[in-house]
Amino acid sequence: MARTVSYTFKGKTKTMAFSYDKHHDLYEAVAEAEGIDLKGFLAMEQQIAMTSRKGAKAEKDYRKTEFARFGFTNIHFVRDEDE
């Protein structure tokens, strides 16, 4: 089942179709849609996961900070209120 993701990239709000068959999570999907290479980001995120005592919180903080640096804000799934 495809979902819809809404995000703001450098001040412009966009939407796109999302499926777990194609992407690991919505952050990777929006980065691909905007042509951003995440190899370095994913390597650093993995290092943080292996070394941080705070665990998932440290990963989440890193992801949020880096995606803001890339120019993304307000990344979320769109709820389909009609169904």
N, C-alpha and C positions, 0 to 999 in steps of 0.2 A: 504494500500500500504506500503510495507516494504522499508525502506531506509537503507543506509549504513553509518556507523559511523567509522571514523578513529581517532585513539588516540595513544599517546605514553605513555607507562607505564614502568617506571624505565629504560628508554633508548631504549626500544624495541617498534617499531611501529606495531600496530595491527589494523585490521578492523573487524567489526561485523555487523550483520543485526540488524535493529532497527525498532520497531513498537510502535506506541502510545497505542496500545491495551495492551501491556505488561508493558510498563514503562512510568512514568510521564514525564521524559525528558532524554536527552542523557547522562547526568552526572550520573543519577541513573542507567542507563543501563550499562555503562562501569564499575561502581563500582561493580555491581552484577557480571559482567563477570570476574572480578578479585577477587571475594570473599570478598569484603570489606563490613562490616556491617555499615550502615549509620544511625542507630537509634539515636545515640548521636548527630551526625551532623545535622540531620533533626530537632531534638528538638531545638538545638541552633539556627538554621536558622529561625525557627518559632519565637523564642524569639526576634531575631534581627528584624524581620519583624514587630512585634508588638510594639517594643520600639524605633526604629530608626526614627529620623526625616528625614534622607536622603532617606528612603524608599527602592526602588528597587536597588539603587546604593550600599547601604550598604550590601544588600543580595548578590549582584553579586560579590562584593569585598571579602566577607567572603567565598563564594563558590570557587572563583578562588584561594584564599590563601590556603584553606583547601585541595582542590584537588591537588594542587602543593605539599603540605605536604604529602599527600598520595602517591605521586610519579607520578601523571598524568601531562602531558603537551599536548598541541596541540589537544584538543578535538573538533572535528567538523564533520558536515555532509559532505559526499563525493558528489560532483556534478557529475551527469551523463552527460558528454559532448557528448556522442554518440547519445542521443535521440534528 
